[in-house]
């Protein structure tokens, strides 16, 4: 596994060491775990944003269709359909 050197402020390194001890893992494992969690969170946020954009686009399409289609009385249509049965 490749090694990576990073520079961290002393207080952040102390916090990393404290959490690593509490979680019974070394710094490397803690940082790997944290980075993976960050990537998962980032992917979930990206997916959520994409889904929201898709929903917004669908709503815009519905609004456009609503403007081009004449109004329709759904209750009247149901009553007529029931009467035909």
C-alpha positions in Angstrom: 0.0 0.0 0.0 1.5 3.4 -0.9 2.4 5.8 1.8 1.2 9.4 1.9 2.7 12.3 3.9 0.4 15.1 5.0 0.8 18.1 7.2 -1.8 18.6 9.9 -2.1 21.2 12.7 -1.1 19.9 16.1 -4.6 20.1 17.5 -6.1 18.1 14.6 -3.4 15.4 15.0 -4.1 15.3 18.8 -7.8 14.8 18.0 -7.0 12.1 15.4 -4.9 10.3 18.0 -7.6 10.6 20.7 -10.3 9.2 18.4 -8.0 6.4 17.2 -7.4 5.3 20.7 -11.1 5.4 21.5 -11.8 3.3 18.4 -8.9 1.0 19.1 -7.2 1.6 15.7 -4.1 3.3 14.4 -3.9 6.7 12.7 -3.8 5.1 9.2 -6.9 3.0 9.7 -8.8 5.9 11.2 -7.9 8.2 8.3 -8.8 5.5 5.8 -12.1 5.0 7.5 -12.8 8.7 7.6 -11.9 9.2 3.9 -14.1 6.3 2.9 -17.0 7.7 4.9 -16.4 11.1 3.3 -16.5 9.6 -0.2 -19.7 7.7 0.7 -21.3 10.9 2.0 -20.2 12.8 -1.0 -21.7 10.2 -3.4 -25.0 10.2 -1.5 -25.2 14.0 -1.6 -24.4 13.9 -5.4 -27.1 11.3 -6.0 -29.6 13.3 -3.9 -28.8 16.5 -5.9 -29.2 14.6 -9.2 -32.6 13.2 -8.0 -33.7 16.7 -6.9 -32.7 18.1 -10.3 -34.6 15.3 -12.0 -37.7 15.9 -9.9 -37.5 19.7 -10.7 -37.2 18.9 -14.4 -40.2 16.6 -14.2 -42.3 19.3 -12.5 -41.3 21.8 -15.2 -42.4 19.3 -17.9 -45.7 18.8 -16.1 -46.3 22.6 -15.9 -45.5 22.9 -19.6 -47.9 20.1 -20.4 -50.6 21.6 -18.2 -50.4 24.8 -20.2 -50.9 23.0 -23.5 -53.6 20.6 -22.6 -57.2 21.9 -22.1 -58.6 21.6 -18.6 -60.3 18.3 -17.8 -62.9 17.5 -15.2 -61.7 14.2 -13.7 -64.8 13.7 -11.5 -67.1 14.1 -14.5 -65.0 11.6 -16.5 -65.2 9.1 -13.7 -69.0 9.5 -13.4 -69.4 9.0 -17.1 -67.2 6.0 -17.1 -69.2 4.4 -14.2 -72.4 5.1 -16.0 -71.1 3.3 -19.1 -70.6 0.1 -17.0 
